[in-house]
Amino acid sequence: MIDYYGTGNPPVEHDYTHPERHYKGLIRYGDHGNTLNDPSKWRLNTDWGEPPIELCWACGWSTDEQSSSYSPRIHIMHTRRNMGLWSLGSKWLLCDRPNDETMGNNYMTWEFLRKHEEDHNIPLVKEMRVLTEPDDPIQFTVISRAQGVLLSSVWESLTAQQKSSYADQLVDILKQLRQFTASRPQKVNGDRLYDSVLDPCSKRVAPTCHKVEFTADEWLENMSEEIRCGIAALHETTDPELVEEKFREIKDNFPSGGPYVLTHGDLNFTNIIVKDDKIEAIIDWEYAGYLPWWAEKFMNRRDAPGESVELFNLVWPRVHPDLSDSSDRWARLVKQLSPVVEAIRRTRILHERTVDNWFRPAFCECKPYGGEIHSFAIGGPWKHRVIDWRNDEYSGLVNITLHKGEKKLDWDERDELLRKEKEIAEKEKEIAEKEKEIAEKERQRETSHFTMMEF
């Protein structure tokens, strides 16, 4: 869960007997008599028999509800892509999202840990109930709300002793989590995991373009074209023999599999709920599953907010000696992973939309804020395509033939220049076709004119 504004998302108990505590701008009726019914002020009630007017397209609130005494205890709390998290009072949450399997993994992992509570005391939310069927296009999940705030909202205000205490608790939690092992990478039910570890696509949000295969060789082979493309960029070459040689080196040196330990996959400040100096719950298990021993730290270092570094630097060496930055095994791992990570970073992938994006109009006249609905959020899959590093256009890129004056362009600048040149070429083609169309219409007009003169 992302807490962009540092509020901690604390639960708020709604007191319906005191609406003024929850709604800004309420005016006590007795203070103004009947003057509020004056149309010159504003309209209080919908006329009887008049069709209701929608005031909010997001929740359906209309003039009927506005003139009632109902005070909603349901509020939007957080959104991401096409997922919405709603607070149902102060003790429950409702997750509303398309059925893309990720929430299924969250529930499945939580259920697995609940069933094995005798083997651990990892803090979890107490209840999670899926209200829909597995094949329903939309998934509704009700989740009991852990009482407390996100660790991200209080970390900076903590004393050194409090921070050390949270580190102690997190070490214990991770040790317990890692006692669950498997013979290969997989979800807790044995299915393949979406790859949020090495997936070459920048979003790294499940469902990703790739999955973690069951062996290290299969895992790399599944990304082989992306890795080869990145190698070509790194070495500024289109020589297939050199690219294949470097790819074999990556495969030969890639860290061997196990042990595969149960991994949260998105462990950071915003997924840790705390109260009274105690971790109340670890939440958001969408990416969880059995992954190599190094994956939890690897993903945390790459993805977690910078302010969490202080905490996790206290944690990793105590979870396992091999996770210490100073350990020989970790140094060896970094050396083994670096070539594949660098190749993946430099690969060039196109995601072609299969449906259009939509732009939201202004919410209303007085709140003129618009937005965008992205194609990938409405079920429009992207066509994943790796740039063909063997062709002439790519050869021009990797051999650095594109320059801007005396300044050598970096990779993104070259791509941007190519994109603009393509746009100009398409615009020129469009203009040429328009001119041809105008010329044809003019020819037809003249032909028609001469024909009429003959008569």
ABEGO torsion letter per residue (X at the ends): XBBAAGAGGBBBBBBAABAAAABBGBBBAAAAEAAAABAABBBABBBBGBBBBBABAAAGBBAAAAABABBBABBBABBBEABBBBBBEAABBBBBBBBAGAAAAAAAAAAAAAAAAAABABBBBABBBBABBAABABBBBBBBBBBEBBAAAAAAABBAAAAAAAAAAAAAAAAAAAABBBABBBBAAGBBBBBAAABABAAGBOBBABBBBABAAAAAAAAAAAAAAAAAAAAGBABAAAAAAAAAAAAAABBBBOBBBBBAGABBAAABBBBGGBBABBBGAAABEBBBAAAAAAAAAAABBAAAAAAAAAAAAAABAAABAABAAAAAAAAAAAAAAAAAAABBBBBBBABBBBBBBBABAABBBBBBBBAAAAGBBBBBBBBBAABAAAAAAAAGABBBEABBBBAAAAAAAAAAAAAAAAAAAAAAAAAAAAAAAAAAAAAAAAAAAAX
